[in-house]
Amino acid sequence: SNSYYESYEDPRTYDATSTKGSLSNSDGEWNGWGTTNLAKFHKTFGDHDVNAIIGWEYGAGYSRSLGASGGFFPQGQRSLSNTVMTGVSGSDYYSRTWALLSQAQYSYLGKYIVTASLRYDESYKFGPLNRGGFFPGASAAWIISKEKFMSGNKAFSFLKLRAGYGKTGNDNIPAFSYQDTFSLSGEYNGAKTAILERMANLRLGWEEAYMASFGVDATIKNNVNVTLDLYHTINSRILLEAPKSPSTGFFAMMDNVGKVRNMGVELAVDGAIIKKRDFVWSGGINLGFNQNRVLELPDHQDMILTKSGVSQMLREGMDVYTWYMPKWAGVNPENGLPQWEKIEEDGSVTLVNNYTQATQQIVGTASPIFSGGLNTSISWRGFTLSAQGSFVVGNKIYNQVREQMDADGAYTGLNQMSINNGLGWVRWDKDDESTWYVATHPALKAGRSDGVQKTSSRYLEDGSFFRLRNVTLSYNLPQSLISKIKMSSAKVYVSADNVATITGFSAMDPEIRLDSDTWHHAGMYSHNYPVPLSVVLGIDIQF
């Protein structure tokens, strides 16, 4: 696969004032191949059934990239050859992984089922001392509805209990994190110099997750399907940039440290609500409740993780995605100035009008309280109307875009959001007393320097939403008509995706992934591209 990226700032724009324009180009290429070889066994004898799989996987790849950037170029000359070069970068490396896998399953009378598995994986991302990892697992199931004592039962047409326990691994870190890394960007006496940028950790190995689960699958009176899952996961040897003593020459090193717990409940219910000869209405709902907690950190010390100027805190006993920043205290009704909280030495809280005096503190989490989905379908005489939606409740999203676009005059050269957006935002106005005690935004002041636009819980918003993901209307043509032209079925339909979203979030899309990357925390919004509304008209014909 190939990739190309370009970043361009016109010399006439506000952001390019100091650089007289900026241009960056990067080009990347990745080639890889993989193979999976399996041997399968299956044998049935009497009431017993046995099947097994053993296999081997291997994958290798090659990646290279080249990038360059420059500035100070004439208007309209959008080419690196016309810039004053400011940097050149590149990479070139090979990757390799392989695994051995096995699984065996035994079933007796089709109602008692036991499964066991074992994997051994090696990854090029880890040091030679811990490159491999063993990942076993086992599960069992009991189909109770097949028992004789359930034969007279009228409530459950199907009932199954299942449980499992296993171990998995994670190697989602940058390549070569276990090695000393040098930068050759410097020069001395006309020659390139090597500067140590990262300290080696030859003990670096797999992050491990120990997962236990229990579930119930049931069908009630051949109509309502219910699935209930309980799970408990301990992530240990977590891959983190662990703090190091400054005497080492580094502030952090990638290491296997810490322990996190995830546990929760998932419930799904679906079935027919009304079922007549020509009319059927069915629906379903699924809910998920998850709680994560940090159980262990290096030396039991808090860790502050900062990306793009925004911080989250890791603290034992707290949520993994805990926001850590100055707490916004609204607008001073007397003078229209912004306010933040300052925590004094005795624990008391005072309000300050200058950002530099505010105290960083815990102000919420990016984890939702619960999430889920809804679906429904109505069928009548060949017509079917169906809809699907999803929702998230209780998470906090940091809307970083507002630092520039909702800055109350701090940036005079940037476009600003309208506060007349239906969210109840009000600007403090000294000539309008009705705004003094309800203002959400301080008085405008061009070129202000009180820090109103800096990172704080002011830009931390409720990320709850409901999204109508799809609505489809279809019509199945009558068999009496399509059989004459040798068709087995024919259906015409119109389908719409991303139909509507209900939310109090001020940006374009509240659906934020709960994971992080190099520049963004989980739950952080920064110029995310919105999901478009799309409508499809089609016909499905089968002969």
C-alpha positions as CSV (number, residue, x, y, z in Angstrom):
1,S,0.0,0.0,0.0
2,N,1.0,3.6,-0.6
3,S,0.2,6.8,1.3
4,Y,0.8,10.5,0.6
5,Y,0.3,13.4,2.9
6,E,0.5,17.2,2.3
7,S,0.1,20.1,4.7
8,Y,-0.1,23.6,3.2
9,E,-0.5,27.0,4.8
10,D,-0.9,29.9,2.3
11,P,1.5,32.8,3.0
12,R,-1.5,35.2,3.3
13,T,-3.1,33.3,6.2
14,Y,-3.0,34.1,9.9
15,D,-1.2,30.9,10.9
16,A,1.6,31.5,8.4
17,T,2.4,35.0,9.6
18,S,5.8,34.1,11.1
19,T,6.8,31.5,8.5
20,K,5.5,33.3,5.4
21,G,3.8,30.1,4.4
22,S,4.5,26.4,5.2
23,L,4.5,23.3,3.1
24,S,5.1,19.7,4.1
25,N,5.0,16.6,1.9
26,S,5.5,13.0,2.9
27,D,5.3,9.8,0.9
28,G,5.1,6.3,2.4
29,E,5.1,2.7,1.1
30,W,4.3,-0.6,2.9
31,N,4.6,-4.1,1.4
32,G,3.9,-7.2,3.3
33,W,2.8,-10.8,3.0
34,G,1.5,-13.5,5.3
35,T,0.6,-17.1,5.3
36,T,-1.6,-19.3,7.5
37,N,-1.3,-23.1,7.4
38,L,-3.9,-25.2,9.2
39,A,-4.4,-28.9,9.8
40,K,-7.9,-29.9,10.9
41,F,-9.3,-33.1,12.6
42,H,-12.9,-34.0,13.2
43,K,-14.2,-37.3,14.5
44,T,-17.7,-38.4,15.7
45,F,-18.2,-41.6,17.6
46,G,-21.4,-42.4,19.3
47,D,-22.5,-39.5,21.6
48,H,-19.0,-37.9,21.4
49,D,-17.7,-35.3,18.9
50,V,-14.1,-34.1,18.8
51,N,-12.5,-31.6,16.5
52,A,-9.1,-30.0,16.6
53,I,-6.9,-27.5,14.7
54,I,-3.2,-26.9,14.7
55,G,-1.6,-24.2,12.6
56,W,1.3,-21.9,11.9
57,E,1.2,-18.2,10.9
58,Y,4.0,-16.1,9.5
59,G,4.0,-12.5,8.3
60,A,6.7,-10.1,7.1
61,G,6.7,-6.6,5.8
62,Y,8.8,-3.7,4.6
63,S,8.1,0.0,5.2
64,R,9.7,3.1,4.0
65,S,8.8,6.8,4.2
66,L,10.3,10.2,3.1
67,G,9.2,13.6,4.2
68,A,10.3,17.2,3.7
69,S,9.0,20.6,4.9
70,G,9.8,24.2,4.1
71,G,8.6,27.8,4.4
72,F,9.2,31.4,3.3
73,F,7.9,31.0,-0.3
74,P,6.2,33.4,-2.7
75,Q,2.4,33.4,-2.9
76,G,1.1,30.8,-5.3
77,Q,4.4,28.8,-5.5
78,R,3.2,25.6,-3.9
79,S,6.3,23.5,-4.4
80,L,9.0,22.4,-2.0
81,S,11.6,23.5,-4.6
82,N,10.5,27.1,-4.0
83,T,10.7,27.0,-0.2
84,V,13.5,27.5,2.3
85,M,13.8,23.9,3.5
86,T,13.3,23.5,7.3
87,G,13.5,19.7,7.6
88,V,13.9,16.3,6.0
89,S,12.8,13.0,7.5
90,G,12.6,9.4,6.5
91,S,12.4,5.8,7.7
92,D,13.3,2.3,6.3
93,Y,12.6,-0.9,8.2
94,Y,11.5,-4.5,8.1
95,S,9.0,-6.2,10.3
96,R,8.3,-9.9,11.2
97,T,5.8,-11.9,13.3
98,W,5.0,-15.6,13.6
99,A,2.8,-17.8,15.7
100,L,1.9,-21.4,16.5
101,L,-1.7,-22.1,17.3
102,S,-3.8,-25.0,18.4
103,Q,-7.4,-25.6,19.5
104,A,-9.4,-28.6,20.5
105,Q,-13.1,-29.0,21.2
106,Y,-15.1,-31.9,22.8
107,S,-18.8,-32.2,22.8
108,Y,-21.0,-34.9,24.5
109,L,-24.6,-35.4,23.5
110,G,-24.4,-32.0,21.8
111,K,-25.1,-30.3,25.1
112,Y,-21.8,-30.4,27.1
113,I,-19.1,-28.5,25.2
114,V,-15.5,-27.9,26.3
115,T,-12.9,-26.0,24.3
116,A,-9.2,-25.3,24.9
117,S,-6.7,-23.3,22.9
118,L,-3.0,-22.3,23.0
119,R,-1.0,-19.8,21.0
120,Y,2.6,-18.9,20.9
121,D,3.4,-15.5,19.3
122,E,6.7,-13.7,18.5
123,S,6.8,-10.0,17.6
124,Y,9.7,-8.0,16.2
125,K,8.7,-5.0,18.4
126,F,10.1,-6.6,21.6
127,G,13.6,-7.3,22.8
128,P,15.3,-10.7,22.4
129,L,14.7,-11.6,26.1
130,N,10.8,-11.4,25.9
131,R,10.0,-11.6,22.2
132,G,7.7,-14.6,22.6
133,G,4.5,-15.0,24.5
134,F,2.2,-18.0,25.4
135,F,-1.5,-17.3,25.3
136,P,-3.8,-20.1,26.6
137,G,-7.5,-20.2,26.9
138,A,-10.4,-22.5,27.9
139,S,-14.2,-22.4,27.8
140,A,-17.2,-24.5,28.6
141,A,-20.9,-24.5,27.6
142,W,-24.0,-26.3,28.8
143,I,-27.1,-26.3,26.6
144,I,-29.7,-26.7,29.4
145,S,-32.7,-26.7,27.0
146,K,-31.6,-30.2,25.7
147,E,-31.8,-31.8,29.2
148,K,-34.8,-34.1,29.9
149,F,-35.9,-32.1,32.9
150,M,-36.6,-29.2,30.5
151,S,-38.8,-31.2,28.2
152,G,-42.0,-29.9,29.8
153,N,-40.8,-26.4,30.1
154,K,-42.9,-23.8,28.3
155,A,-40.9,-20.7,29.1
156,F,-37.5,-21.4,27.4
157,S,-37.3,-22.9,24.0
158,F,-33.5,-22.5,24.2
159,L,-31.2,-21.9,27.2
160,K,-27.4,-22.1,27.3
161,L,-24.8,-21.2,29.9
162,R,-21.2,-20.5,29.0
163,A,-18.0,-19.5,30.7
164,G,-14.4,-18.9,29.6
165,Y,-11.0,-17.8,30.8
166,G,-8.0,-16.9,28.7
167,K,-4.9,-14.8,28.2
168,T,-4.2,-12.5,25.2
169,G,-1.3,-10.2,24.3
170,N,-0.8,-6.7,22.9
171,D,2.2,-5.4,20.9
172,N,0.6,-2.1,19.8
173,I,3.7,0.1,20.3
174,P,6.1,1.8,17.8
175,A,8.8,-0.3,16.2
176,F,12.2,-0.5,17.9
177,S,11.0,0.8,21.2
178,Y,13.2,-1.8,23.0
179,Q,16.4,-0.4,21.4
180,D,18.6,2.6,21.8
181,T,17.5,5.2,19.3
182,F,19.8,7.9,17.9
183,S,19.1,11.1,16.0
184,L,21.5,12.0,13.2
185,S,20.0,15.5,12.7
186,G,22.9,17.4,14.3
187,E,26.3,18.4,12.9
188,Y,29.7,19.0,14.5
189,N,32.8,20.2,12.7
190,G,31.1,19.5,9.3
191,A,30.1,15.9,10.1
192,K,26.9,14.3,11.2
193,T,26.5,13.6,15.0
194,A,24.5,10.9,16.7
195,I,22.4,12.0,19.7
196,L,20.8,9.4,21.9
197,E,17.1,10.0,22.0
198,R,15.7,6.9,23.6
199,M,17.1,4.4,26.2
200,A,17.1,0.7,25.4
201,N,14.9,-1.8,27.3
202,L,15.9,-5.3,26.3
203,R,13.4,-6.7,28.8
204,L,10.4,-5.1,27.0
205,G,7.7,-7.7,26.3
206,W,4.1,-8.4,25.6
207,E,1.3,-6.6,27.5
208,E,-1.0,-9.3,28.9
209,A,-4.7,-9.5,29.4
210,Y,-6.4,-12.2,31.6
211,M,-10.0,-12.4,30.7
212,A,-12.8,-14.2,32.5
213,S,-16.4,-14.2,31.2
214,F,-19.8,-15.8,32.0
215,G,-22.8,-15.7,29.7
216,V,-26.4,-16.8,29.2
217,D,-28.2,-17.2,25.9
218,A,-31.9,-17.8,26.0
219,T,-35.0,-17.8,23.7
220,I,-38.2,-17.3,25.6
221,K,-41.4,-18.8,24.1
222,N,-39.8,-19.0,20.6
223,N,-40.1,-15.2,20.4
224,V,-37.7,-13.2,22.6
225,N,-33.9,-13.7,22.4
226,V,-31.9,-12.6,25.4
227,T,-28.1,-12.6,25.7
228,L,-26.4,-11.6,29.0
229,D,-22.6,-11.4,29.3
230,L,-20.5,-10.6,32.4
231,Y,-16.8,-10.1,32.0
232,H,-13.7,-9.3,34.1
233,T,-10.3,-8.5,32.6
234,I,-7.0,-7.7,34.2
235,N,-4.5,-6.0,31.9
236,S,-1.0,-6.4,33.4
237,R,2.6,-5.5,32.2
238,I,1.0,-2.6,30.4
239,L,3.1,-0.9,27.7
240,L,3.6,2.7,28.9
241,E,6.2,5.4,28.8
242,A,7.2,4.9,32.5
243,P,8.9,7.9,34.3
244,K,12.6,7.7,34.9
245,S,15.0,9.6,37.1
246,P,16.4,12.7,35.3
247,S,19.9,11.4,36.3
248,T,19.5,8.8,33.5
249,G,19.3,11.6,31.0
250,F,15.7,10.7,30.1
251,F,12.3,11.5,31.6
252,A,10.6,8.3,30.4
253,M,11.2,4.9,28.9
254,M,8.8,2.4,27.2
255,D,8.3,-0.4,29.8
256,N,5.9,-3.1,31.0
257,V,4.4,-1.4,34.1
258,G,1.1,-1.1,35.7
259,K,-2.1,-3.0,36.0
260,V,-5.7,-2.1,34.9
261,R,-9.0,-3.8,35.5
262,N,-12.0,-3.7,33.2
263,M,-15.3,-5.3,34.2
264,G,-18.9,-4.9,33.0
265,V,-22.2,-6.2,31.9
266,E,-23.6,-6.5,28.3
267,L,-27.3,-7.2,27.7
268,A,-29.1,-7.7,24.4
269,V,-32.8,-8.4,23.9
270,D,-34.7,-8.7,20.6
271,G,-38.0,-10.3,19.4
272,A,-41.4,-9.7,17.9
273,I,-43.6,-7.1,19.5
274,I,-46.6,-7.7,17.3
275,K,-47.0,-10.7,15.1
276,K,-50.0,-11.0,12.8
277,R,-50.7,-12.6,9.5
278,D,-49.8,-9.5,7.4
279,F,-48.2,-7.4,10.0
280,V,-45.0,-7.9,12.0
281,W,-43.3,-5.4,14.3
282,S,-40.0,-6.5,15.9
283,G,-37.5,-4.6,17.9
284,G,-34.3,-5.0,19.9
285,I,-32.0,-3.2,22.4
286,N,-28.5,-3.8,23.6
287,L,-26.8,-2.1,26.6
288,G,-23.2,-2.1,27.8
289,F,-21.9,-1.0,31.2
290,N,-18.1,-1.0,31.6
291,Q,-16.0,0.2,34.5
292,N,-12.2,0.5,34.3
293,R,-9.8,1.2,37.1
294,V,-6.1,1.6,37.4
295,L,-4.9,-1.0,39.9
296,E,-1.1,-0.5,39.9
297,L,1.5,2.1,38.7
298,P,5.3,2.3,39.0
299,D,6.2,3.1,42.6
300,H,2.4,3.8,43.1
301,Q,3.0,7.3,41.8
302,D,0.5,9.3,39.6
303,M,1.4,9.6,35.9
304,I,0.5,12.7,33.8
305,L,0.2,12.0,30.1
306,T,0.2,15.1,27.9
307,K,-0.7,15.1,24.2
308,S,-1.1,18.3,22.1
309,G,-1.1,20.3,25.3
310,V,-3.9,18.4,26.9
311,S,-3.4,16.1,29.9
312,Q,-4.9,13.0,31.4
313,M,-3.9,11.5,34.7
314,L,-3.2,7.9,35.7
315,R,-3.9,7.3,39.4
316,E,-4.5,4.1,41.3
317,G,-8.2,3.6,41.9
318,M,-9.2,6.1,39.1
319,D,-10.5,5.7,35.6
320,V,-7.9,5.2,32.9
321,Y,-9.1,8.1,30.9
322,T,-9.3,10.8,33.6
323,W,-9.0,14.4,32.4
324,Y,-6.5,16.6,34.3
325,M,-6.5,20.3,33.8
326,P,-7.6,23.7,35.3
327,K,-11.2,23.8,36.3
328,W,-13.3,26.4,34.6
329,A,-15.5,28.4,37.0
330,G,-17.5,30.4,34.5
331,V,-17.8,34.1,34.0
332,N,-17.5,36.7,36.8
333,P,-20.9,38.4,36.7
334,E,-19.5,41.7,37.9
335,N,-16.8,42.4,35.3
336,G,-17.3,39.7,32.6
337,L,-13.8,38.2,33.1
338,P,-13.1,34.4,32.9
339,Q,-12.7,32.5,36.1
340,W,-10.9,29.3,37.2
341,E,-10.5,27.5,40.4
342,K,-7.4,27.8,42.6
343,I,-6.9,25.2,45.3
344,E,-5.1,26.7,48.3
345,E,-2.7,24.9,50.6
346,D,-5.4,24.3,53.2
347,G,-7.7,22.8,50.5
348,S,-10.0,25.7,50.2
349,V,-11.0,26.9,46.7
350,T,-10.8,30.5,45.5
351,L,-11.7,31.9,42.0
352,V,-9.0,33.6,40.0
353,N,-9.2,35.6,36.7
354,N,-5.8,34.7,35.4
355,Y,-5.1,31.3,33.9
356,T,-1.6,31.0,35.2
357,Q,-2.9,31.0,38.8
358,A,-5.4,28.2,38.3
359,T,-4.8,24.7,39.8
360,Q,-4.7,21.6,37.6
361,Q,-7.1,19.0,39.0
362,I,-9.3,16.0,38.0
363,V,-12.3,17.2,36.1
364,G,-14.0,14.1,34.6
365,T,-13.4,11.1,32.4
366,A,-13.7,10.2,28.8
367,S,-15.3,6.8,29.7
368,P,-19.1,6.7,29.2
369,I,-21.5,5.5,32.0
370,F,-23.1,3.2,29.4
371,S,-23.7,2.7,25.7
372,G,-25.9,0.7,23.5
373,G,-28.1,0.5,20.4
374,L,-31.7,0.2,19.2
375,N,-33.3,-1.5,16.2
376,T,-36.8,-1.9,15.0
377,S,-38.5,-3.3,11.9
378,I,-42.2,-3.2,10.6
379,S,-43.4,-5.4,7.8
380,W,-46.7,-5.2,6.0
381,R,-47.8,-6.9,2.8
382,G,-44.3,-6.8,1.2
383,F,-43.3,-3.4,2.6
384,T,-40.6,-3.3,5.3
385,L,-39.5,-0.2,7.2
386,S,-36.4,-0.7,9.4
387,A,-34.3,1.6,11.6
388,Q,-31.1,1.3,13.6
389,G,-29.6,3.7,16.2
390,S,-26.9,3.8,18.8
391,F,-26.2,5.9,21.9
392,V,-23.6,6.8,24.4
393,V,-24.3,8.4,27.8
394,G,-22.0,10.1,30.4
395,N,-18.6,10.6,28.7
396,K,-16.6,13.8,28.6
397,I,-15.1,15.0,25.3
398,Y,-12.3,17.6,25.1
399,N,-13.2,19.8,22.2
400,Q,-9.7,21.1,21.3
401,V,-11.0,23.0,18.2
402,R,-12.6,25.5,20.5
403,E,-9.2,26.7,21.8
404,Q,-8.9,28.5,18.5
405,M,-12.4,29.0,17.3
406,D,-14.1,29.9,20.6
407,A,-11.4,32.1,22.0
408,D,-13.3,35.3,22.9
409,G,-10.9,37.6,20.9
410,A,-7.6,36.0,21.8
411,Y,-6.9,35.2,18.1
412,T,-8.0,38.1,15.9
413,G,-7.0,36.4,12.7
414,L,-9.0,33.3,13.1
415,N,-12.7,32.6,12.3
416,Q,-14.8,32.1,15.4
417,M,-17.8,29.9,16.2
418,S,-21.2,31.5,16.6
419,I,-22.6,31.2,20.1
420,N,-26.1,31.2,18.7
421,N,-26.1,27.5,18.3
422,G,-29.1,26.4,20.3
423,L,-26.9,25.2,23.2
424,G,-27.8,28.1,25.5
425,W,-24.5,29.9,25.2
426,V,-24.6,33.6,26.3
427,R,-22.0,36.3,25.9
428,W,-21.5,38.7,28.9
429,D,-22.4,42.2,27.9
430,K,-21.9,45.2,30.2
431,D,-24.8,47.0,28.6
432,D,-27.2,44.1,29.0
433,E,-27.8,43.2,32.7
434,S,-29.8,40.1,31.8
435,T,-26.5,38.4,30.6
436,W,-24.5,39.1,33.8
437,Y,-25.5,36.0,35.8
438,V,-26.2,33.6,33.0
439,A,-23.2,34.2,30.7
440,T,-21.3,31.2,29.5
441,H,-18.8,33.3,27.6
442,P,-16.8,36.3,28.9
443,A,-16.8,39.7,27.4
444,L,-15.0,40.0,24.0
445,K,-11.5,41.5,24.1
446,A,-9.3,41.6,21.1
447,G,-5.8,40.2,21.6
448,R,-6.5,39.2,25.2
449,S,-3.7,37.5,27.2
450,D,-5.6,36.2,30.3
451,G,-5.5,32.6,29.0
452,V,-9.2,32.3,28.3
453,Q,-8.4,30.1,25.3
454,K,-6.0,27.8,27.0
455,T,-6.7,24.2,28.0
456,S,-9.2,23.9,30.8
457,S,-12.5,22.2,31.6
458,R,-14.2,25.0,29.7
459,Y,-13.8,23.0,26.6
460,L,-14.7,19.7,28.2
461,E,-18.2,18.8,27.0
462,D,-20.8,16.2,27.6
463,G,-20.4,13.7,24.8
464,S,-23.7,11.9,25.2
465,F,-25.6,11.4,21.9
466,F,-28.2,9.3,20.1
467,R,-27.5,8.7,16.4
468,L,-30.1,7.3,13.9
469,R,-27.6,5.3,11.9
470,N,-29.9,3.9,9.2
471,V,-33.4,3.9,7.9
472,T,-34.4,1.6,5.1
473,L,-37.8,1.3,3.3
474,S,-38.1,-1.7,0.9
475,Y,-40.8,-3.5,-1.1
476,N,-40.7,-7.1,-2.2
477,L,-42.5,-7.5,-5.5
478,P,-45.2,-10.2,-5.5
479,Q,-44.2,-13.7,-6.5
480,S,-47.1,-13.9,-8.9
481,L,-45.5,-11.1,-10.9
482,I,-41.8,-11.9,-10.8
483,S,-42.3,-15.7,-11.5
484,K,-43.5,-14.8,-15.0
485,I,-40.1,-13.4,-15.8
486,K,-38.2,-16.2,-14.2
487,M,-37.1,-14.3,-11.1
488,S,-36.9,-15.9,-7.6
489,S,-37.1,-12.6,-5.8
490,A,-37.0,-8.9,-6.5
491,K,-36.8,-6.0,-4.1
492,V,-36.6,-2.2,-4.5
493,Y,-35.4,-0.1,-1.6
494,V,-34.2,3.3,-0.5
495,S,-31.7,3.5,2.4
496,A,-30.3,6.4,4.3
497,D,-27.2,6.3,6.6
498,N,-26.4,8.8,9.3
499,V,-29.9,10.3,9.2
500,A,-29.9,12.4,12.4
501,T,-27.9,12.9,15.6
502,I,-29.2,14.3,18.9
503,T,-26.5,15.7,21.2
504,G,-25.4,18.7,23.2
505,F,-21.9,18.5,21.9
506,S,-20.9,21.7,20.0
507,A,-18.6,20.2,17.3
508,M,-19.6,18.3,14.2
509,D,-19.5,14.7,15.4
510,P,-19.8,13.5,19.0
511,E,-18.8,9.9,18.2
512,I,-15.2,9.8,19.4
513,R,-13.2,6.6,19.6
514,L,-12.1,5.6,23.1
515,D,-8.4,5.0,22.1
516,S,-5.4,7.2,21.7
517,D,-2.6,7.9,19.2
518,T,0.6,9.9,19.1
519,W,-1.2,13.3,19.2
520,H,-4.6,12.6,20.8
521,H,-5.9,11.2,24.0
522,A,-8.9,8.9,24.1
523,G,-12.0,11.1,24.1
524,M,-10.3,14.1,22.4
525,Y,-11.9,15.9,19.5
526,S,-9.6,17.8,17.1
527,H,-10.8,18.6,13.5
528,N,-12.4,15.2,13.2
529,Y,-14.0,14.7,9.8
530,P,-17.8,14.3,10.2
531,V,-19.8,11.3,9.0
532,P,-21.8,12.3,6.0
533,L,-25.5,11.7,5.3
534,S,-25.8,9.3,2.4
535,V,-28.9,8.0,0.6
536,V,-29.0,4.9,-1.7
537,L,-31.7,3.9,-4.1
538,G,-31.4,0.3,-5.3
539,I,-33.0,-2.9,-6.6
540,D,-32.0,-6.5,-5.6
541,I,-32.9,-9.2,-8.1
542,Q,-32.3,-12.9,-7.8
543,F,-32.9,-15.5,-10.5
